[in-house]
Amino acid sequence: MEDPIMELAALLVLSASFFCVARVNVSFATKAAWLLMVGLALLAGSLAMDLAQKESLLSAILSAIYDGLRGTSYLLGAIAATVGFVGWSKSQVKMICDLKKVALLDELTGLYNRRGFLQRFKEEIDRSARHMRCLGILMIDLDNFKGINDKYGHVRGDAFLVDTASIIKAEVRASDIVARIGGDEFACILVEIVPGDVMLVMERIKSRFVEFSKTVHKMGDSMVGLSVGAAVFPEDGREIADLISIADKRMYEDKKRE
């Protein structure tokens, strides 16, 4: 484990288990199997724990050992120590996994945030490179979005962002990745796509957005626009930074034409 706290935790649980199991009238093979199970549980439970969690773990183990050993059954003592450790570890690992997932999501829209977008982009670039397939990226920006907040308030502005996110998701495939990477900026990763289809997706999103802004939010002649730029891997580049830069540049060119 190469960690003083985890080594101490392991020593406590293994020692308590050995002490208890040694006094139970069962075969040597049963005792050995029990201790092996404890060791494997320790190894599995040591994953994804930071310093504070490991310190809490020691306290949990000591409490479990005490509760078990003060009973009349030594075997129950071993079980209490081990189950207490494994149960605590599983809950901590689940909590950490949940926190990691939340850290990659945008709170308002439920889409990936910038961090999640970059992480998934790297994964998909690597996958596309391995399988020699194309990948598209769209950079999307709302034009004059500030006007909604100024005229209608931030609650209406937030609703507009949520609806925009829904429009984008509806116009791409379930396998594609949509993210909100800034206040009024979105991005899409179009996995395993034919380069020519990237433009079709762009046009679908823009067309649906115009209809949405005039009907759902009743913006009249639409003071809010949508600019989109695209890049394709590996046609436009093989590095994440290059692809984002190219798509971003094309998005600003699209903005000037509006």
C-alpha positions, -999 to +999 in steps of 0.1 A: +000+000+000+030+023+007+009+045+029+014+047+067-022+052+075-035+024+053-007+001+066-018+008+102-054+002+092-045-031+076-024-041+106-053-034+130-079-053+110-056-083+102-044-085+138-078-084+152-091-109+127-062-133+133-066-129+171-103-138+169-101-165+142-073-183+161-097-188+190-125-202+169-127-240+167-126-244+129-101-259+104-069-242+095-081-239+059-112-220+070-091-197+091-067-191+062-096-184+038-111-159+063-078-140+066-073-140+028-108-125+025-099-098+050-067-090+031-085-087-002-112-065+014-084-043+027-068-040-007-101-032-024-112-008+003-079+012+001-088+026-033-097+063-039-092+075-003-076+108+006-058+116+039-089+128+058-109+097+047-080+074+058-079+090+092-116+086+096-111+050+086-088+043+115-114+056+139-141+034+123-119+003+125-110+008+161-147+013+170-157-019+151-129-039+167-139-027+202-176-034+196-168-069+183-142-079+209-163-069+239-189-095+229-188-132+238-178-145+203-143-140+190-156-148+155-181-120+157-152-098+167-134-106+135-166-102+115-174-069+131-139-055+124-139-067+087-175-058+079-171-024+095-141-017+074-155-030+041-189-013+046-172+020+054-149+017+024-177+009+000-197+039+011-166+062+008-157+049-027-193+054-039-193+089-024-161+097-042-173+084-075-205+104-071-185+136-063-162+130-093-192+126-116-208+158-102-175+177-107-178+170-145-214+183-149-229+217-153-253+224-125-278+244-145-282+222-177-270+188-166-246+188-195-208+182-191-190+213-180-156+225-195-136+200-174-159+172-184-159+182-220-121+182-222-119+148-204-144+132-228-128+149-258-094+133-250-111+099-245-129+102-279-098+115-297-078+085-285-106+062-294-109+077-329-072+075-334-071+038-324-099+029-347-089+053-375-123+070-375-134+106-379-147+128-351-164+162-353-164+191-329-188+220-328-182+252-309-215+270-303-221+306-289-253+325-283-252+360-298-265+389-277-275+366-249-268+393-223-298+411-237-321+384-223-308+388-188-310+426-191-345+427-205-362+397-189-341+388-159-317+360-150-345+335-143-357+338-179-320+337-190-314+305-172-345+290-187-333+300-222-299+283-215-317+251-204-339+251-234-309+257-257-291+228-242-322+206-249-323+217-285-287+209-291-291+174-274-322+167-295-304+174-328-274+151-321-272+114-315-274+098-281-237+087-285-226+123-291-214+145-262-228+179-254-213+204-230-218+238-216-183+252-215-190+288-205-219+311-197-235+311-231-211+287-248-217+251-257-197+224-275-205+191-291-183+161-298-197+141-328-183+107-325-176+084-355-192+108-380-188+112-417-171+147-422-198+158-446-225+151-420-210+177-396-224+206-416-258+189-417-258+187-379-248+224-377-276+235-399-302+214-380-292+230-347-293+265-361-326+260-378-342+245-347-328+273-326-343+301-348-378+284-345-374+279-308-364+315-300-393+329-319-420+305-307-411+291-273-396+322-259-414+346-282-384+368-290-400+383-321-373+388-347-348+371-324-324+394-307-305+363-297-287+344-324-266+312-326-232+310-341-215+276-348-181+266-359-168+231-367-136+211-370-130+175-379-104+150-367-080+141-383-088+163-413-083+196-395-059+184-369-050+157-344-045+177-312-074+189-290-061+225-287-058+227-325-093+214-332-109+237-306-090+267-320-101+259-356-137+254-346-136+285-325-122+306-353-149+293-377-176+300-351-165+337-349-165+339-387-201+326-386-209+353-360-197+380-384-220+368-411-251+369-389 
